[in-house]
Amino acid sequence: MTYPGRFTEQLVADRLEQVSLSFLVDELVVRRGGVAPNITFGLGQLGVSSILVGAVGRDFDDYRSWLERHGVDTASVHVSETKHTARFLCTTDTDFNQIASFYAGAMSEARDIELKPVADRVGGLDLVVISANDPDAMLRHTQECRDRGYRFIADPGQQLARMDGDAIRELVDGAEYLFTNEYEHGLLLQSTGWSHAEVLERVGSWVTTLGAKGVQVESTSQPTVEVTPPKEKQKGDPTGVGDALRAGFLAGLSHELGLERSLQLGCTLATVSLEADGPQEYQVERESFLARFAEHYGDAAAGEVGAKLR
């Protein structure tokens, strides 16, 4: 939903303990979303196949067809007998601030999913991305990755606010990459009680998205890498931009492009996503995408990416 004003103008400083607000919105649009489908859709846009793992309701059939047409393997998705697919309800104001609610629904059954049958079906797993999901499912998948030796990315996102320090420490420990935004970066440190250095000792690399400033990656073994995004031509709904960044980054890793090129690929896809209204409303056209990449990162970098990009 779109609110044609500013949320901040409706907040009274000395009445924040009794907030009761209703915003008259101009527009209601229903779009496909969800962290995992957004990431897998983005990978498909860059010609990389991926496997969606999660729990949905019986209302998933149309969405399944859409994802499969865009290169996503949905055969390992669990279908609930009793609950609807999760819903994210979001209102955006003129400053692109957002107020949102989330209905978990069938997502709670993701804790029943085992990863080994998925690996057996496809002949192994390159990298498991554990993004915001049912907290018990996230912890189960993380532990199974450690037990079975699957490389994994910890991407807790919005669930950081719900999980306690012990759970977050368990989720993060041993991750090849840890993904957070700037706010989550600080929240993770506060919740775990770990210092910045202690987190870096427990993960391979810590990727922090910085909004319009781009992204940075820190590790104990390499210098910090910072990448800025191409400038957007227009600004659409920002929902799902972070998921597009992750998709581009993962596509770069799958093509063995190296850390900096993978981050640049992620930032470019994030900008393309930002220009569209919705997390799966954009389309990558190879030549124009590479031209845009070259304009911001140089012809040599674009040549490396173009050699891999289908």
Secondary structure, 3 states (H helix, E strand, C coil): CECCCCHHHHCCHHHHHHCCCCCCCCECCCCCCCHHHHHHHHHHHCCCCEECCCEECHHHHHHHHHHHHCCEECCCCEECCCCCCCEEEEEECCCCCEEEEEECHHHHHHHHCCCHHHHHHHCCCCCEEEECCCHHHHHHHHHHHHHHCCCEEEECHHHHHCCCHHHHHHHHCCCCEEEEEHHHHHHHHHHHCCCHHHHHHHCCEEEEECHHHCEEEECCCCCCEEECCCCCCCCCCCCCHHHHHHHHHHHHHHCCCCHHHHHHHHHHHHHHHHCCCCCCCCCCCHHHHHHHHHHHHCHHHHHHHHCCCC
